[in-house]
Amino acid sequence: RVTKGMDQMFSMSGVILKKWGKIFGVLLASVVLTHCNFGIPDFTIIVRVEAGVEGTPQSGQYEYTELSKITYDYTPLNPSHAVEVYVNATRHAAAGTLTVFNSYTITAQLVDLRGTWSVSMLKTGSSTADFEFTITISGPDVMGGTFSDSRGYNGIWTAADDVVTFTYTDWIDYVLTGDHSNMSGSFQGEGNSGSWSAKKTT
């Protein structure tokens, strides 16, 4: 009888342990699922919309899953200005779509040409650059001012309505006109014409 009673006790204990084991297993699984992110990861997107710019998404911190599409669109409060967007350190147009592969900082700001640019000019019909130099742009605001290039030439520049114009004052009669946002366009001077483009260095 004692042996039978002991067997029943161990049997009941086993049932209780199995029940608690199942409960513990469910609780553990719940904790793991709560604190672990299986499958598609989340990335942090920080958006900064600078003064003079409006649009979406607005300034803030967002969470997106990998391969999400972020559509951004920004315009200047002053229609004479232009807007550029930086995704981390890469310059983009004012409107576009970003596919999320990592965490990013999106900055929407007014186009400010002031600084140093590397310029390449090709005469019509040329396959290689006819002129290559750097240009330093300065001025009291983003709308215009003066510039000088690495060859010692100088001039004045204006930027409005997404059009930028560089007019040399001491390099014959060269004038460069182009897209304010993309810093490229056409030129004329000394009986020549062609195209130009520039990339910002500092």
LUMTORFI-585397 format. One record per residue: residue in one letter; x, y, z of N, C-alpha, C in turn. Coordinates in steps of 0.02 Angstrom, whole numbers, plus 50000, padded with zeros to 5 digits. Last residue first. Layout:
BEGIN
AXYZXYZXYZ;...
***
This chain:
BEGIN
T516885356747425516845359047495516295364247501;T516485351847301517025348647336517045350647410;K515185348747187515415352447245515955348447281;K515365348847013515255344847073515565348547133;A514635353946858515055355246916514865350646973;S514695356446680514415353246740514895354446797;W514235362546517514655362546577514295358746633;S514355363646336514025361746399514515362046457;G514445376646212514505369746234514135368646299;S515325388146107514745386246145514825378846164;N516325402546060516225395446074515565394346110;G516575415946050516345412645990516225405145999;E516835418946183517395419046135517215415346070;G515475409346242516015414046254516555413346202;Q514245400046331514455403646271515015408346289;F513555384746396513965390846401514075393746331;S512325375446493512675377246431513085383646441;G512365364246632511995368146582512405369546521;S512265361146808512485359346741512075363346692;M511735359746943512365363046926512655360246861;N510505355546986510975350446962511655353246944;S509865367347030509895361447073510425356547052;H509995376346922510205378246989510315372147033;D510535373446764510065371146815510355372446884;G511335387746685511135380846694510625379746749;T512615396446598511935396346622511705389146630;L514025406246588513785399446599513085399846629;V514915416146478514335415946522514105408646526;Y516335425346426516035418846444515465419646494;D517065434746358516355435946368515995429546388;I518605435146434518265437046373517525438546389;W518575435646587518755430146542518335430946479;D518115445446673518795446246646519035440246605;T516875442446716517005449546703517695450646672;Y515695429746682516385431746693516475439146675;T514295424646758514515429346708515225431646724;F513255411546784513925413946801514175418346744;T511665407946842512055411046789512715413546817;V510395396046869510995399246894511385401946834;V508715393346905509195394846852509785398446883;D507685392246997508055386146978508515387146918;D507365405447028506905401346989507245395246958;A509075410647035508365411947047507945407647001;A510635416647060510245410447062509535412147080;T512135423646991511445424447017511105417647014;W513795429947000513325424546990512645426447020;I515255437346923514675437746968514195432046951;G517045434146923516415436146894515875436646946;N518745430046869518225431846918517585433646882;Y520245419746856519705423746828519145424646880;G521215411246904521295418346918520755422746889;R521045398146895521475400946844521585408446855;S520105394646987520795392847002521295395446950;D518945408646998519135401746983519895400846992;S517675416747096518345416747066518525409547050;F516165426447114516535420147112517235421447082;T514835434547208515415434547164515735427647164;G513065433247209513675435947238514235436047187;G511455425847258511965428547213512565431347249;M510595419247343510325421847281510855424547233;V510955415847470510935410347420510715412747351;D512045429647521511475425047530511485419847474;P513245436247497512895437647560512305432947574;G514535425247430514005430147425513645430947491;S515505414147322515365417647385514805422647375;I516325400347253515725404647251515615407647320;T517655395447160517445396947229516905402247227;I518045382347052517735388847060517515389747132;T519315373846961518885374447019518635381547024;F519315366546795519575371046847519115370746907;E519495363146627519375360146693519705364546745;F518985363246460519195367246517519015363546582;D518685352846378519125358046351519385362546406;A518485335446402518425342246429518925346946397;T518055326146252518395326946317518365334246338;S517385327746138517235321646175517585321646243;S516585341746059517145338846095516925332546132;G515435347246008515815342745965516395339446000;T515565361946100515135357946057515555353746008;K516705360246237516455363746178516025359146136;L516435357346405516555354146341516275358546285;M517055359446567516715362546511516925359046446;S516905356846740517135354046676516715357046620;V517365361346905516985362846844517315359646783;S517095359147072517515356947017517115357446953;W516835371847195516575367047148517105365247096;T516605378047359517065376547304516795370847262;G515335389947408515825384747422516265383747361;R513615392247380514235395047407514705389447429;L512405387447344512965386047300513625388347328;D511165380147421511655385347436512285383747398;V509515376347418510135375547381510575381547396;L508805373047578508855377347520509525376047485;Q508495355547620508745362347634508745366447570;A508215340947705507955345147651508145352347666;T508985326047743508995333247757508755337047696;I508885310747819508655314547761508625321947780;T509885297947869509685304647888509505308447824;Y509515280247891509725286147852509535292547889;S509865262947901509645269047935509925275047897;N509475253247753509875254747812509555260647848;F508675252347649509125246647658509525247347722;V507265258747577507615257947641508015251547642;T507245269147440507125262347463507565261047524;L506505284647408507075281147438506865274247460;T506055295747281505875289947321506505286447345;G505815313747268506035307147245505795301647291;A506295330747257505765325747262506015319147236;A507445338047243506985339847297506415334847307;A508855326847212508365331847193507865332847250;H510305324447320509755322147277509305328047259;R511915320047382511445325247360510935322447311;T512425311147523512315310947451511765315847431;A512595308947657513025314047626512925314547550;N510985305547697511655305347727512075310747692;V510315313147570510205306847606510895304947632;Y509795329547547510375325147560510125318947597;V509005339347427508925334347480509575330347485;E508655356447390509035350447379508945345847439;V507725369447312507815364847368508235358847345;A507805387147277507765380147256507935375747316;H506895402847267507415398347293507335391447263;S505785408947224506405410747189506985406347212;P504755405547310504795402147245505425403847205;N505025402447474505125407747425505215404447357;L504905389747523504385394547541504415400547494;P505255376147411505475382047449504875386547467;T504765358947440504755365047400504995370847443;Y504885341047430504995347347466505015353247417;D504535324747459504385330147412504415336747450;Y504785306947461504885313647490504775318947436;T504335290947502504245296147451504315302947485;I505085276347539504945282947568504915287947512;K504725259447548504825265147502504635271647538;S505595245947628505045250747624505235256347575;L506685237947642506375238047576505755242347573;E506445235747817506875235147759506455234447695;T505315247047898505585240447886506005240447822;Y505605261947991505375258647930505685251747926;E505255274848101505485267948096505185264848033;Y505825291848122505345286848100505675279948099;Q505875307848188506205301348185505685296048171;G505755323848101505595318948153506005312648145;S504995334947986505555333448032505325328548086;Q503895326747867504115332247909504685330047954;P504165319347703503945319147773504235325047813;T503505335047640503435328847678503975323847657;G503695352947661503555346947624503505340947669;E504745367647650504155364047675504055357847633;V506035379047698505815373247660505195370247691;G506535388447781506395390547713506135384947669;A507575377947880507205384247872507125386047799;E507495359947846507815366247867507365372247853;V507025345347909506795350247861507035357047884;R507615329647932507725336547952507525341147896;V507305313447990507145318547939507245325447968;I507965297648010507915304348040507815309347984;I507475281448025507545286747976507445293448011;T508015265648074507835272348096507975277448042;F507305249948029507835254848024507575261648045;D506975232848071506765239748070507375244248065;P507065217347973507285222048025506985228948017;I506065203147951506255209547922506455214547977;G506475190348067506245192148000506505198947978;F506215194648239506365189748188506135192448120;N506745202748366506425204748304506625199848249;C506355199748536506765198248479506385200048415;H505445202248635506075205748638506535204248579;T504315194548608504235201648624504885205448616;L504785181848588504465185248532504395192648544;V505255179248719505715179248662505425183048603;V504055179748793504595184548807505075185048749;S503375168948736503095175648732503625180948743;A504195158348771504095159848700503835166948691;L504015158748910504675159948881504625161848808;L502635155548920502885161948945503565163648914;V502665142548867502255147748835502505154648856;G503485136148961503675136448892503305141848854;F502745137249077503385140649074503615141349001;I501665128949041501545136049056502185139949049;K502335116749027501995119648970501885127148980;G502805115149158503285115449103502975118649041;W501635114049228502045119949240502565120749184;K501235101549175500815107449166501215113849174;K502305093249217502165094049145501745100249132;L502175094249355502775096849323502665097949248;I500935087849371501005094949390501615098049356;V501255074949330500745078749294500815086249308;G502215071649426502405072049355501905076049315;S501445071549539501985076549534502195077349461;M500635060649512500325067249517500855072749509;S501635050749517501245051649456500925058549455;F502065051449647502535053249594502165054549529;M500865047249709501145053849725501615056049669;Q500715034249661500205039349645500475046349656;D501845028449719501775028649646501275033949625;M501535029449854502115033149828502065033749752;G500455020649860500355027749876500925032049849;K501095008749829500565011249784500445018649795;T501915007549941502215008149874501715011049825;V500985006150041501435011950042501725013149974;R500414993950000500005000050000500435006450000;
***
